[in-house]
């Protein structure tokens, strides 16, 4: 059975969103890779299915372009939340994910705010293979760089603080660090340049997707890791290749709020070879 999809992006981080309300949608890794393929499929960084939920207005299931299912996707949550809000005629909805229930709010002018919850800061939250302080882990990949920090935003992140994000060897070091033995579930790799007390320039090598235009959970992780070291305020603009997100680590409950734009690109139907039976 063919499935309707909506192609969307958040700052160039793009998604194929499938309505799974009519029945289970369980693509194989090969089918996910086929859909994500930019030459022969629809093309995307992540595939997202919107399913019925017992705890929210919808359940968001996410697969990376390599076919692996993941628990969280910040830009994807903005896009999925916007679709659910439109369908429900509401300005606020609860979006259930494998990493928990997220409150999603319409911020006007096709901008969306997602309450990403509190970050995981324990070594087992990331998780790491060995116990250590996640504020500054024992990992050196480039001479002169300080030890990176680790944060879980429902998925694992390591954040390197670099003098110049444009010159950072993201394509060389990203895949090496992603699969480092310290990270048993692999890791998203951020390269963060502190521009000012309220601005970070960030590039992200995304686990299972590669160098991405933007990464919502990566932006949250960069703000948290930088604020823990006193490098930035609790709220800052995160500048990525695809545009900017506003991230606020709220002091009264420790939740991280992410605000940014969404865009609808086109709609269509998956072919029979791309759709699970």
Buried (B, 14 or more C-beta within 10 A) or exposed (E): EEBEBBBBBBBBBBBBBBBBEEEEBEBEEEBBBBBBBEEEBBBBBBBBBBBEBEEBBBBBBBBBBEBBBBBBBBBBBBBBBBBBBEBEEEEEBBBBBBBBBBBBBBBEEEBBBBBBBBBBBEBEBBBBEEEBEBBBBEBEBEEEBEBBBBBBBBBBBBBBBBEEBEEBEBEEBBBEBBEBEBBEBBBBBBBBBBBEEEBBBBBBBBBBBBBBBBBBBBBBBBBBBBBBBEBBBBBBBBBBBBBBBBBBBEEEEEBBBBBBBBBBBEEEEBEEEBBEE
